[in-house]
Amino acid sequence: MDIGDIDPEDFQHEWRLARREWDQANQRKLEAQVSGVPLTEAQQAAWLQAKSRFEACEQLWDQMYKAGVVVVVGGDDEDDDLA
C-alpha cells in the first residue's frame, strides 16, 4: 500500500469514523451477548465490516508511522459526520 498520496487530515477523519463505527458495532454485539439474543445476520455482517474497516485503518496507521508520518486523531469530541 502506498502512503504517498494520503492526506493526513483525510486519514484522521477516516480513522475517527472507522473507530466510532467499530465501537458502536462492538457495543451492539456486547448488548446482544448480555441479552442472550444473537446478532442478526445483517448485524453480524455490519460488525465484520466495521472490524475490517478499522483494522485496515490501523494497518495504514502503522505504515504511516514507519514512514515517519505522525497522525494525531484528536478526542472523541471531534465533530465528524458519520456518513
Secondary structure as GFF3:
##gff-version 3
##sequence-region A 1 83
A	DSSP	alpha_helix	8	35	.	.	.	ID=ss1
A	DSSP	alpha_helix	41	66	.	.	.	ID=ss2
###
